[in-house]
Amino acid sequence: MKIVGDSEHFQQPYDNDEEYVSRTGFKKESEEAQALGMRLVALSKTQLDRMGLDEFLYDAVLKSKVIKQKTEAYRRHLQYIGKLMRNYDHEPIAAALDKVLNKNNNEAGQIQLFEKMRDRLLNNGDTEIQTLMDDHPQLDRQKLRQFVRQANKELTQGTESKSAKELFKYLRSEIT
């Protein structure tokens, strides 16, 4: 005889099912998939190429670039991309997306780093060259001194310094 207050009496058949997803959970997963798909649509073609997406998903994202935005067809196509996204594991796609988007930020940061390095070389001369040589012995001291001397000469004449640009390129190519 079962007691009415027993917890087994109120259990549903799907309570012990690990793969059961409630309707609310399914909607949430669908919205997350569509949001990830919209982030993919915002990428350029070269960024999409670096992602290594599945052929069907890649084609669908590229097709969205042809459809006019703010139309019903575009909205439906975004929903279709969201539907396709539900069939894929989101974590690798999100990781690849973050990697593609973050690479641009890292590159911009490196450019700023090399620009600051070049400016310190132009302002401080030989002392900064020695400091740089201590940190990066693969650099050519004579080449650095030549770039700095020529760039300072060009900057005193008031023209844009071609040597400063070449110094920047040299630093960027030699320091990894």
Disulfide bonds with the S-S distance in Angstrom:
none
